[in-house]
């Protein structure tokens, strides 16, 4: 949720993204493992609009809030690349 807030609000002075989903399409093959259900179970190529609406990656240009990104390589729920991508924005 913190990653989504980054692109939609400047209400907070800082945020913490702990094992957060950044790109829903990249997590689409195992949405339950990512802990974040993107879309109505459709594949990204079947319903790209819902992925664009729900993925924090589509709002990265709006990120202004300083964010502490925490992720462990042994977190099997969310792929390591999700937070790595977020921290590079």
N, CA, C and O of each residue as an XYZ file, in Angstrom:
356
protein
N       0.817     -1.183      0.000
C       0.000      0.000      0.000
C       0.870      1.259      0.000
O       0.514      2.266     -0.611
N       2.000      1.194      0.683
C       2.882      2.366      0.732
C       3.326      2.780     -0.666
O       3.391      3.971     -0.970
N       3.632      1.797     -1.523
C       4.055      2.130     -2.882
C       2.932      2.815     -3.666
O       3.191      3.717     -4.464
N       1.714      2.397     -3.445
C       0.586      3.032     -4.130
C       0.388      4.457     -3.607
O       0.131      5.373     -4.388
N       0.506      4.645     -2.306
C       0.358      5.981     -1.706
C       1.393      6.942     -2.274
O       1.099      8.122     -2.463
N       2.596      6.458     -2.547
C       3.657      7.314     -3.084
C       3.217      8.077     -4.330
O       3.571      9.244     -4.500
N       2.468      7.441     -5.181
C       2.046      8.067     -6.425
C       0.729      8.803     -6.356
O       0.293      9.389     -7.347
N       0.079      8.781     -5.188
C      -1.254      9.369     -5.089
C      -1.418     10.400     -3.986
O      -2.481     11.011     -3.873
N      -0.392     10.608     -3.169
C      -0.546     11.536     -2.053
C       0.814     12.065     -1.622
O       1.828     11.372     -1.706
N       0.810     13.300     -1.163
C       2.016     13.855     -0.549
C       1.720     14.203      0.915
O       2.350     15.086      1.497
N       0.767     13.504      1.483
C       0.288     13.760      2.837
C       1.313     13.418      3.917
O       1.312     14.023      4.989
N       2.186     12.453      3.637
C       3.104     11.960      4.648
C       4.498     12.543      4.462
O       4.910     12.835      3.339
N       5.226     12.713      5.569
C       6.601     13.227      5.503
C       7.577     12.142      5.079
O       8.624     12.437      4.504
N       7.245     10.904      5.355
C       8.073      9.754      4.962
C       7.201      8.497      4.969
O       6.160      8.447      5.623
N       7.652      7.486      4.225
C       6.951      6.207      4.172
C       7.953      5.071      4.286
O       9.143      5.252      4.030
N       7.465      3.903      4.672
C       8.268      2.691      4.698
C       7.587      1.672      3.805
O       6.421      1.333      4.007
N       8.314      1.190      2.827
C       7.813      0.138      1.948
C       8.523     -1.148      2.332
O       9.709     -1.319      2.050
N       7.794     -2.050      2.974
C       8.385     -3.319      3.392
C       7.831     -4.426      2.511
O       6.651     -4.767      2.602
N       8.675     -4.983      1.663
C       8.285     -6.055      0.743
C       7.045     -5.655     -0.044
O       6.102     -6.436     -0.168
N       7.051     -4.452     -0.570
C       5.893     -3.929     -1.281
C       5.871     -4.290     -2.750
O       6.917     -4.462     -3.377
N       4.677     -4.402     -3.290
C       4.497     -4.666     -4.713
C       4.599     -3.346     -5.464
O       3.928     -2.372     -5.125
N       5.442     -3.326     -6.483
C       5.649     -2.127     -7.293
C       5.008     -2.270     -8.672
O       4.457     -1.309     -9.207
N       5.080     -3.452     -9.235
C       4.540     -3.696    -10.574
C       3.622     -4.911    -10.534
O       4.091     -6.046    -10.450
N       2.319     -4.675    -10.595
C       1.337     -5.764    -10.486
C       1.466     -6.773    -11.624
O       1.254     -7.967    -11.414
N       1.807     -6.316    -12.810
C       1.931     -7.235    -13.941
C       3.054     -8.238    -13.696
O       2.934     -9.400    -14.081
N       4.129     -7.812    -13.069
C       5.245     -8.712    -12.778
C       4.868     -9.732    -11.712
O       5.478    -10.798    -11.633
N       3.876     -9.420    -10.897
C       3.424    -10.325     -9.838
C       2.189    -11.113    -10.265
O       1.640    -11.870     -9.464
N       1.752    -10.954    -11.484
C       0.465    -11.511    -11.905
C       0.418    -13.023    -11.897
O      -0.658    -13.592    -11.719
N       1.537    -13.693    -12.082
C       1.485    -15.159    -12.129
C       1.350    -15.771    -10.751
O       1.030    -16.954    -10.635
N       1.585    -15.000     -9.705
C       1.362    -15.497     -8.351
C       0.847    -14.379     -7.450
O       1.526    -13.979     -6.505
N      -0.360    -13.869     -7.741
C      -0.882    -12.731     -6.989
C      -1.070    -12.994     -5.501
O      -0.884    -12.080     -4.698
N      -1.424    -14.188     -5.115
C      -1.583    -14.461     -3.684
C      -0.250    -14.414     -2.965
O      -0.167    -13.961     -1.823
N       0.788    -14.879     -3.632
C       2.112    -14.828     -3.022
C       2.561    -13.393     -2.819
O       3.270    -13.092     -1.859
N       2.159    -12.516     -3.702
C       2.550    -11.117     -3.579
C       1.740    -10.397     -2.508
O       2.082     -9.281     -2.118
N       0.684    -11.017     -2.039
C      -0.108    -10.392     -0.992
C      -0.933     -9.226     -1.491
O      -1.438     -8.435     -0.694
N      -1.074     -9.111     -2.795
C      -1.795     -7.976     -3.372
C      -2.499     -8.466     -4.620
O      -1.838     -8.847     -5.586
N      -3.797     -8.466     -4.624
C      -4.551     -8.947     -5.772
C      -4.762     -7.811     -6.758
O      -5.491     -6.861     -6.473
N      -4.138     -7.907     -7.895
C      -4.309     -6.897     -8.941
C      -5.302     -7.420     -9.969
O      -5.083     -8.467    -10.579
N      -6.349     -6.715    -10.150
C      -7.298     -7.079    -11.184
C      -8.190     -8.233    -10.807
O      -8.055     -8.813     -9.729
N      -9.101     -8.563    -11.697
C     -10.081     -9.621    -11.440
C      -9.574    -11.000    -11.832
O     -10.349    -11.832    -12.303
N      -8.289    -11.252    -11.646
C      -7.737    -12.549    -11.995
C      -7.370    -12.679    -13.460
O      -6.999    -13.762    -13.913
N      -7.469    -11.594    -14.202
C      -7.123    -11.621    -15.617
C      -5.618    -11.440    -15.786
O      -4.959    -10.815    -14.955
N      -5.091    -11.986    -16.858
C      -3.678    -11.809    -17.176
C      -3.438    -10.365    -17.619
O      -4.357     -9.717    -18.118
N      -2.228     -9.858    -17.445
C      -1.945     -8.468    -17.828
C      -2.264     -8.161    -19.287
O      -2.690     -7.050    -19.604
N      -2.066     -9.124    -20.173
C      -2.349     -8.887    -21.587
C      -3.839     -8.947    -21.899
O      -4.264     -8.461    -22.947
N      -4.650     -9.537    -21.004
C      -6.095     -9.575    -21.201
C      -6.788     -8.329    -20.666
O      -7.831     -7.927    -21.183
N      -6.222     -7.721    -19.645
C      -6.848     -6.553    -19.027
C      -5.779     -5.550    -18.580
O      -5.615     -5.319    -17.382
N      -5.051     -4.954    -19.528
C      -3.958     -4.048    -19.153
C      -4.436     -2.790    -18.421
O      -3.669     -2.186    -17.671
N      -5.681     -2.396    -18.630
C      -6.191     -1.185    -17.993
C      -6.227     -1.310    -16.472
O      -5.888     -0.361    -15.764
N      -6.635     -2.474    -15.967
C      -6.722     -2.650    -14.521
C      -5.323     -2.687    -13.908
O      -5.122     -2.210    -12.791
N      -4.363     -3.249    -14.632
C      -2.984     -3.261    -14.127
C      -2.410     -1.849    -14.120
O      -1.687     -1.479    -13.195
N      -2.721     -1.070    -15.128
C      -2.251      0.317    -15.168
C      -2.874      1.137    -14.041
O      -2.224      2.018    -13.478
N      -4.102      0.854    -13.722
C      -4.802      1.600    -12.676
C      -4.276      1.260    -11.271
O      -4.206      2.133    -10.406
N      -3.907     -0.009    -11.050
C      -3.547     -0.467     -9.710
C      -2.046     -0.563     -9.441
O      -1.649     -0.654     -8.280
N      -1.213     -0.545    -10.457
C       0.223     -0.709    -10.255
C       0.893      0.600     -9.860
O       0.765      1.595    -10.575
N       1.601      0.619     -8.742
C       2.336      1.824     -8.358
C       3.341      2.254     -9.426
O       3.645      3.442     -9.531
N       3.857      1.328    -10.210
C       4.852      1.663    -11.229
C       4.331      2.675    -12.253
O       5.113      3.443    -12.814
N       3.034      2.683    -12.496
C       2.467      3.611    -13.467
C       2.375      5.033    -12.928
O       2.101      5.962    -13.688
N       2.598      5.218    -11.633
C       2.518      6.532    -11.012
C       3.865      6.995    -10.463
O       3.915      7.932     -9.666
N       4.944      6.357    -10.875
C       6.276      6.651    -10.333
C       6.681      8.107    -10.547
O       7.419      8.658     -9.730
N       6.228      8.734    -11.606
C       6.601     10.138    -11.840
C       6.044     11.061    -10.760
O       6.513     12.190    -10.614
N       5.058     10.602    -10.006
C       4.457     11.402     -8.932
C       5.107     11.157     -7.566
O       4.750     11.820     -6.592
N       6.053     10.216     -7.479
C       6.703      9.917     -6.200
C       7.499     11.129     -5.733
O       8.401     11.585     -6.435
N       7.175     11.655     -4.555
C       7.895     12.787     -3.985
C       8.299     12.552     -2.530
O       9.211     13.205     -2.024
N       7.632     11.637     -1.870
C       7.839     11.378     -0.454
C       9.068     10.498     -0.238
O       9.192      9.455     -0.879
N       9.984     10.901      0.657
C      11.122     10.030      0.975
C      10.621      8.687      1.507
O       9.698      8.639      2.320
N      11.233      7.602      1.043
C      10.757      6.270      1.385
C      11.908      5.354      1.760
O      12.914      5.275      1.055
N      11.748      4.670      2.871
C      12.682      3.627      3.277
C      12.173      2.328      2.678
O      11.061      1.898      2.984
N      12.970      1.704      1.833
C      12.582      0.462      1.169
C      13.312     -0.692      1.850
O      14.541     -0.717      1.911
N      12.532     -1.649      2.363
C      13.084     -2.810      3.054
C      12.573     -4.070      2.368
O      11.374     -4.230      2.141
N      13.496     -4.953      2.045
C      13.096     -6.211      1.418
C      14.192     -7.241      1.648
O      15.379     -6.924      1.576
N      13.794     -8.458      1.922
C      14.760     -9.536      2.105
C      14.748    -10.474      0.922
O      13.691    -10.762      0.360
N      15.909    -10.949      0.546
C      15.988    -11.875     -0.587
C      15.293    -13.198     -0.302
O      14.961    -13.932     -1.232
N      15.072    -13.509      0.957
C      14.403    -14.766      1.301
C      12.904    -14.593      1.531
O      12.244    -15.510      2.020
N      12.375    -13.458      1.193
C      10.929    -13.244      1.275
C      10.325    -13.870      0.026
O      10.447    -13.318     -1.068
N       9.688    -15.000      0.180
C       9.168    -15.738     -0.967
C       7.776    -15.292     -1.385
O       7.243    -15.797     -2.373
N       7.176    -14.358     -0.655
C       5.849    -13.873     -1.023
C       5.930    -12.857     -2.149
O       5.112    -12.880     -3.069
N       6.904    -11.973     -2.085
C       7.048    -10.908     -3.069
C       8.444    -11.008     -3.681
O       9.431    -11.001     -2.946
N       8.550    -11.101     -5.005
C       9.869    -11.202     -5.628
C      10.753    -10.006     -5.259
O      10.273     -8.877     -5.157
N      12.034    -10.266     -5.062
C      12.995     -9.248     -4.652
C      12.999     -8.047     -5.596
O      13.175     -6.913     -5.152
N      12.809     -8.282     -6.866
C      12.832     -7.204     -7.854
C      11.751     -6.159     -7.670
O      11.896     -5.041     -8.164
N      10.679     -6.483     -6.981
C       9.597     -5.520     -6.777
C      10.086     -4.297     -6.005
O       9.860     -3.171     -6.451
N      10.734     -4.477     -4.888
C      11.226     -3.332     -4.126
C      12.485     -2.746     -4.736
O      12.728     -1.544     -4.622
N      13.282     -3.572     -5.376
C      14.479     -3.057     -6.027
C      14.094     -2.057     -7.108
O      14.750     -1.025     -7.253
N      13.033     -2.347     -7.874
C      12.561     -1.428     -8.911
C      12.058     -0.144     -8.301
O      12.314      0.941     -8.823
N      11.334     -0.262     -7.183
C      10.774      0.911     -6.521
C      11.878      1.814     -6.009
O      11.759      3.035     -6.109
N      12.944      1.257     -5.467
C      14.003      2.058     -4.881
C      14.848      2.764     -5.929
O      15.567      3.707     -5.601
N      14.779      2.335     -7.166
C      15.569      2.956     -8.233
C      14.851      4.135     -8.866
O      15.441      4.805     -9.713
N      13.625      4.420     -8.504
C      12.870      5.538     -9.076
C      13.283      6.837     -8.460
O      12.752      7.888     -8.820
